[in-house]
Amino acid sequence: MGTNEPKSDTPDASAPAEGRGDLDSILGFHIRLAHGAVYRHFTETFTDLGLTQKQVSVLWTVAEQPGLFQADLGQQLQMDRATTTEIINRLAARDLLRREPSPLDRRKSSLHLQPEGKRVLEEARTSILAHETWLKERFSDAEVATLIGLLTRIHSLPPGD
């Protein structure tokens, strides 16, 4: 994306926000606000496709790993079994992906994109690029790398740590 310069209107973390008091010093509060802003923009960007963030993640992962087992997909995307099954059921009902029994273990399902799933994923990738541009234009390239590293440190923690 080139070398982005952070926008000059980036808030100073040391400056208190109007009317929030001590709440403004709570990291989790800022993560929630940031997540909300990113989620709202994502939803606006994807309105025409009728896909959620998790559905796009599933399509993308299956496209990159055809034949991936359903259980492994859930683990990679950090989703529980029920959520994974529901998302796959919805995508299969729209004929975007299909399950096939594993030739090695018939209790397991391998996942494959359908032609319509490939088409929809290409549209989604275009929307993701627009969404990512919107998000990353707020930071320099170095800040993006740092932010990804910091957020990974949070979301890669085992439960309960």
C-alpha positions in Angstrom: 0.0 0.0 0.0 3.0 2.3 0.0 4.1 4.3 2.9 1.1 5.8 4.5 1.5 8.8 6.8 -0.8 8.8 9.8 -3.5 11.4 9.6 -3.0 14.6 11.5 -6.4 14.3 13.2 -5.3 11.1 15.0 -6.4 11.6 18.6 -3.7 12.0 21.2 -4.1 9.1 23.7 -3.0 11.3 26.5 -5.8 13.8 25.9 -9.0 12.9 27.8 -12.2 12.7 25.7 -15.1 14.9 26.6 -17.4 13.4 29.2 -15.9 9.9 29.5 -13.7 10.5 32.5 -11.8 7.4 33.7 -13.5 5.2 31.1 -11.2 6.7 28.5 -8.2 5.0 30.2 -9.7 1.5 29.8 -8.0 -0.3 26.9 -10.9 -2.8 26.5 -13.3 0.2 26.0 -11.2 1.5 23.1 -10.9 -2.0 21.6 -14.7 -2.3 21.7 -15.1 1.1 20.1 -12.6 0.3 17.4 -14.2 -3.1 16.7 -17.6 -1.4 16.4 -16.3 1.2 13.9 -14.6 -1.5 11.8 -17.6 -3.8 12.0 -20.0 -1.0 10.9 -17.8 -0.2 7.9 -17.4 -3.8 7.0 -21.2 -4.3 7.2 -21.8 -1.3 4.9 -19.2 -2.5 2.5 -20.7 -6.0 2.3 -24.4 -5.1 2.2 -24.9 -6.2 -1.4 -23.2 -9.6 -0.9 -25.2 -10.6 2.1 -22.2 -12.1 3.9 -21.0 -11.7 7.4 -17.3 -11.4 8.4 -17.2 -15.0 9.6 -18.8 -16.2 6.3 -16.2 -14.4 4.3 -13.5 -15.9 6.5 -14.8 -19.4 5.9 -15.0 -18.9 2.1 -11.5 -17.4 2.0 -10.0 -20.2 4.1 -11.7 -23.0 2.1 -10.6 -21.4 -1.1 -7.0 -21.4 0.1 -7.3 -24.9 1.6 -9.7 -27.0 -0.6 -10.6 -30.2 1.2 -10.1 -28.7 4.7 -11.9 -30.6 7.3 -14.8 -28.8 9.0 -13.3 -29.3 12.5 -9.9 -27.9 11.4 -11.6 -24.9 9.8 -13.3 -24.1 13.1 -10.1 -24.4 15.0 -8.2 -22.2 12.5 -10.8 -19.4 12.7 -11.3 -19.8 16.5 -15.0 -20.7 16.2 -16.8 -23.3 18.3 -18.3 -26.4 16.6 -21.9 -25.0 16.7 -20.9 -21.7 15.0 -18.8 -23.4 12.4 -21.6 -25.8 11.6 -24.2 -23.1 11.3 -22.1 -21.0 9.0 -21.3 -23.9 6.8 -25.0 -24.9 6.7 -25.9 -21.4 5.5 -23.2 -21.2 2.9 -24.1 -24.7 1.6 -27.8 -23.7 1.4 -26.7 -20.8 -0.8 -24.7 -23.2 -2.9 -21.4 -21.4 -2.1 -19.7 -24.4 -0.7 -20.2 -28.2 -0.3 -19.3 -30.8 2.2 -17.8 -34.1 1.0 -17.2 -37.1 3.3 -13.5 -37.7 3.8 -12.2 -40.8 2.0 -9.9 -41.4 5.0 -12.5 -40.9 7.8 -16.2 -40.9 6.8 -17.1 -39.2 10.1 -15.3 -36.0 8.9 -16.4 -33.6 6.2 -14.1 -31.9 3.8 -15.1 -28.5 2.4 -14.9 -27.2 -1.2 -16.1 -24.0 -2.8 -18.8 -24.3 -5.4 -18.5 -22.2 -8.6 -20.9 -19.6 -7.1 -18.8 -19.5 -4.0 -15.7 -18.7 -6.0 -17.6 -15.9 -7.8 -18.9 -14.4 -4.6 -15.5 -14.7 -2.9 -14.0 -12.7 -5.7 -16.6 -10.0 -5.2 -15.9 -10.2 -1.4 -12.1 -9.8 -2.0 -12.8 -6.5 -3.9 -14.9 -5.3 -1.0 -12.3 -6.4 1.5 -9.6 -4.4 -0.4 -11.8 -1.3 -0.2 -12.5 -1.9 3.5 -8.8 -2.5 4.3 -7.8 0.7 2.4 -10.4 2.6 4.5 -8.9 1.1 7.7 -5.2 1.2 6.9 -5.3 4.8 5.6 -5.4 5.9 9.3 -1.9 4.4 9.9 1.6 4.3 8.5 2.8 0.9 7.2 4.9 0.5 10.3 1.9 1.3 12.5 -0.2 -1.3 10.7 2.5 -4.0 11.3 2.8 -3.0 14.9 -1.0 -3.0 15.4 -1.4 -6.4 13.9 1.4 -7.7 16.2 -0.3 -6.2 19.3 -3.7 -7.5 18.4 -2.3 -10.9 17.6 -0.8 -10.9 21.1 -4.3 -10.5 22.5 -6.3 -12.9 20.3 -3.8 -15.7 20.3 -4.0 -16.1 24.1 -5.4 -19.4 25.3 -8.8 -19.1 27.0 -8.5 -18.1 30.6 -5.0 -16.6 30.4 
